[in-house]
Every structure is written in C-alpha cells, then in structure tokens.
Amino acid sequence: MTILFAVPSDAPGGVDADISGHFGHCDAFSLFRIDNGRVVETTIIPAEPHDNCLAPVRLLALRGVTAIAAYGMGARPLDGFVASGIQPYHAGELRRVGDVVDAFVTGRLAAFSSDHTCAHHAEDAAGCGHDH
C-alpha cells in the first residue's frame, strides 16, 4: 500500500526541518511517498499564499496526499481533509519533520480529532502553537 504523507514544515522543508506550528501558516509541505512502511520518495512543495483556510487542503488533495500530520489546524480544515479523503494525524510533541515521519511509519501518531483543533480567531488561541 502506498501513502503520500504530508508534514507542514518550516523552511526549507525536508526531514531535518521543524514542523510548522500550524499547517495553514507553514513555509512548505514536505511530502513523503511511503510504500510498505518505507519512505521511497521525498518532495518539498512551497506553501502558496491564500486567504481561505481550505486552499491548502485543496492543494494537498490535488497532489494526491492521503495523510497529513499537523500540530495545529482549525475545525474547518480538519473537516476539509476528512471530506477530501486525507487522514489527519496529530504530531503530538514532536517538532522535527523526520521524527514525525518515523512516528507515522511506526504507527505512533494519534488521529487528529476536534480536541486538537485551534479556536480560530477566538480569545484563547494560545494552545494552537501560533499567533493569530
């Protein structure tokens, strides 16, 4: 089974980059083609400027992404990923992209749930890992 796994990354992206605090504000998406539990290809795509929180969801869906790990995202993008057939996972306390990929491949990432979502534009967004 082949999976295309995305991780929102700080520049320049790749396994040595830090995971971005919020997928919608990342510098790039590091994409990993995983075949039978092994990374067989890595691609880095720059994030595109956007004014709609579903734009990155569409970008990744068009690239064929089937799973994503993020530290923070709002409920609307979470729903968008699920509706697009992209399984979201929570990166937990991991901060390096390579560590997130390793945790994914070894089945150690929890599914992203509404409990992990950011309260966009709410008074207390501090738990998001980014500024609003």
C-alpha positions as CSV (number, residue, x, y, z in Angstrom):
1,M,0.0,0.0,0.0
2,T,1.3,3.4,-1.0
3,I,0.6,6.5,1.1
4,L,1.5,10.1,0.3
5,F,2.1,11.7,3.7
6,A,2.4,15.5,4.2
7,V,4.0,17.4,7.0
8,P,3.7,21.2,7.2
9,S,7.3,22.4,7.6
10,D,9.4,25.5,8.3
11,A,11.8,26.4,5.6
12,P,13.5,24.7,3.8
13,G,11.3,21.6,4.5
14,G,12.5,18.0,4.5
15,V,13.4,15.6,7.3
16,D,15.7,18.0,9.2
17,A,13.2,20.9,9.2
18,D,11.0,21.8,12.1
19,I,7.3,21.0,11.8
20,S,5.3,24.2,11.4
21,G,3.1,25.2,14.4
22,H,0.0,25.5,12.2
23,F,-0.4,23.8,8.8
24,G,-2.0,26.9,7.2
25,H,1.0,29.1,8.0
26,C,3.8,26.8,7.0
27,D,6.6,27.7,4.6
28,A,6.4,24.4,2.8
29,F,4.9,21.0,2.8
30,S,7.3,18.0,3.0
31,L,5.7,15.1,1.2
32,F,6.8,11.5,1.7
33,R,5.7,8.6,-0.5
34,I,5.6,5.6,1.8
35,D,5.4,2.2,0.3
36,N,5.1,-0.9,2.6
37,G,6.3,1.1,5.6
38,R,9.4,2.6,3.8
39,V,9.9,6.2,2.6
40,V,10.6,5.8,-1.1
41,E,10.4,9.4,-2.2
42,T,10.6,12.9,-0.7
43,T,9.3,16.1,-2.3
44,I,9.1,19.6,-0.9
45,I,6.5,22.0,-2.2
46,P,6.3,25.6,-1.2
47,A,3.1,26.7,0.5
48,E,1.0,29.0,-1.6
49,P,-0.3,32.3,-0.2
50,H,-4.0,32.0,0.5
51,D,-6.9,33.8,2.0
52,N,-9.1,30.8,2.5
53,C,-8.2,28.1,5.1
54,L,-9.4,25.3,2.7
55,A,-6.9,26.4,-0.1
56,P,-4.0,24.3,1.4
57,V,-6.4,21.4,1.8
58,R,-7.2,21.6,-1.9
59,L,-3.5,22.0,-2.8
60,L,-2.6,18.8,-1.0
61,A,-5.7,16.9,-2.3
62,L,-4.7,17.8,-5.9
63,R,-1.2,16.4,-5.2
64,G,-2.7,13.1,-4.1
65,V,-1.9,13.4,-0.4
66,T,-3.6,10.6,1.6
67,A,-2.4,11.5,5.1
68,I,-1.1,14.6,7.0
69,A,0.3,15.2,10.4
70,A,0.0,18.6,11.9
71,Y,0.4,20.3,15.3
72,G,-2.4,22.8,14.8
73,M,-5.4,23.4,12.5
74,G,-8.9,24.7,12.7
75,A,-12.1,22.7,12.6
76,R,-12.9,23.8,9.1
77,P,-9.6,22.5,7.5
78,L,-9.9,19.3,9.6
79,D,-13.3,18.7,8.1
80,G,-11.9,19.6,4.7
81,F,-9.2,17.0,5.0
82,V,-11.6,14.3,6.1
83,A,-14.0,15.2,3.2
84,S,-11.1,15.0,0.8
85,G,-10.1,11.6,1.9
86,I,-6.9,12.8,3.6
87,Q,-6.5,11.2,7.1
88,P,-5.2,13.8,9.6
89,Y,-2.9,12.9,12.4
90,H,-1.7,14.9,15.4
91,A,2.1,15.4,15.6
92,G,1.9,15.5,19.4
93,E,5.1,16.9,21.0
94,L,7.3,16.0,18.1
95,R,9.0,19.1,16.5
96,R,11.3,17.7,13.7
97,V,9.7,16.5,10.5
98,G,11.9,13.4,10.4
99,D,10.6,12.4,13.9
100,V,7.0,12.9,12.7
101,V,7.6,10.7,9.7
102,D,9.2,8.0,11.8
103,A,6.3,8.1,14.3
104,F,3.8,7.8,11.4
105,V,5.6,4.9,9.7
106,T,5.7,3.0,13.0
107,G,2.1,3.7,13.9
108,R,2.7,6.0,16.9
109,L,0.7,9.1,15.8
110,A,-2.8,9.6,17.0
111,A,-5.6,10.6,14.7
112,F,-6.3,14.3,14.7
113,S,-9.6,15.0,16.4
114,S,-11.7,18.0,17.2
115,D,-10.0,18.1,20.6
116,H,-6.7,19.1,18.8
117,T,-8.2,21.9,16.8
118,C,-7.5,25.6,17.2
119,A,-10.2,28.0,18.1
120,H,-9.6,30.3,15.2
121,H,-9.9,34.0,16.0
122,A,-11.1,33.2,19.5
123,E,-9.8,34.9,22.5
124,D,-7.7,32.0,23.6
125,A,-5.8,30.6,20.7
126,A,-2.6,30.1,22.7
127,G,-2.9,26.3,22.5
128,C,-2.5,26.4,18.8
129,G,1.2,26.9,18.7
130,H,0.9,30.0,16.5
131,D,-0.2,33.6,16.7
132,H,-3.4,34.9,15.1
